[in-house]
Amino acid sequence: VNSEYGTEKQYQKDSFGRNGPPKGPYSSNNRFDQTRRESFVEQRRGVYVDPTVVRSYPSGSSRSEDGFKRSYPPSQMYRSGPDRTDSNRRRYEYDYTREEKTEPVYGYYDGDHLYGIAPVRMALHGARRNISELLVQTITDLSNKKDETSAKEIISLAQKLSIPIREFSKHDLNMLSDNRPHQGFILRAKPLQFERILQLEPSDKYRVVLALDEVWDPQNFGALLRTSYFLGCHKVVVCAKNSAPLSPVVSKASSGAMEVMTVFSTDNMMRFLDRSTESGWQVVGTDLGEKSIELKECPMDRPTVVVLGNEGHGVRTNVLRRCSHLVKIAGGKAISGATDSSEAMVDSLNVSVTGGIVLHHFLSDSSPSSTPAPNKESNSAIDTNGKATPIKNRTSRPIL
């Protein structure tokens, strides 16, 4: 209503003839109702405001009695009971941002936490990382450990390299390793990085290179690195994107092989395979399609790139088009008592198992890289000294 004294709000009359609140969702002449609505807004932000205690400010806002917002743990978030009404309703929400975190006894570190005897030992031997310190479990009797020799070697190498050694409880080491099997040793060191590669150079020797097309799982990645190192694979090449990083989990799964071998990455796997093919390399991919041949039928007369695909969808279609041969692993005899439907449910192998079988085929004694010309009369092979060595007693040598 406009008057000579200014503008006044027009209030509605309720059923009892009293002045009611004006129209609008947030309009009220009741100070308690206004505070309750404001407390609801504050609760949406993750804090608690007591709606029963009102404190007015010049700006017209209302807060709790002391003017501060309240927060309570989740156990007191909600209360219910016979006295729970709109007038005395309580709502508690926990504000995690208000926690004051204290620094742990072992301190913060931005690098990797290598855990396990084998990765720590190989990292100290490889000397490829910038090592900060070695964390050892408190009251660790090395004589009771299964790998007593390796454990003592870790302590000796750390002292020789002047690496600080600190002791912590098993609980602290569990926190640093995310409850993974650390075996009493954690090494703080800077992460390893992939080395870029564009193509493979021409080679007059028989070599085998493993190319991983978007392998995500760190356990599979580590197992493939371990197999490649053990069998003597020349290189391991991965995709720069959509691949598992060189993490402590991969190092543990590889039993420390990641610490002593260089892993390469390429931005474009298809272009990398095209350029390698032009350099005289044959590309062998794994696939279950109709065009795939048996693994034993694949020729081994040229340097070979073995391509393994993702755990889910396998090798990508554009990568398969770059392969000169597609191979598959023939299954064994059917399990006794198995039906046709159950056999069809398991029609492939894990990528790390497939990689082990394929790499062993190309890097075994039958490959031209490690087998001299056989002597048909004595069923033996002639070595470089002219002596005959039985084939069954020979072992393949790594190609590094």
Secondary structure, 3 states (H helix, E strand, C coil): CEECCEECCCCCECCCCCECCCCCCCCCCCHHHHHHHHHHHHHHCCCECCCCCCEECCCCCEECCCCCCECCCHHHCECCCCCCCCCCCCECCCCHHHCCCCCCCCCCCCCEEEECHHHHHHHHHHCCCCEEEEEEECCCCHHHCCCHHHHHHHHHHHHHCCCCEEEECHHHHHHHCCCCCCCCEEEEECCCCCEECCCCCCCCCCCEEEEECCCCCHHHHHHHHHHHHHHCCCEEEEECCCCCCCCHHHHHHCCCHHHCCCEEEECCHHHHHHHHHHCCCEEEEECCCCCCEEHHHCCCCCCEEEEECECCCECCHHHHCCCCEEEECCCCCCCCCCCHHHHHHCCCCCHHHHHHHHHHHHHCCCCCCCCCCEECCCCEEECCCCCEEEHHHCCCCCCC
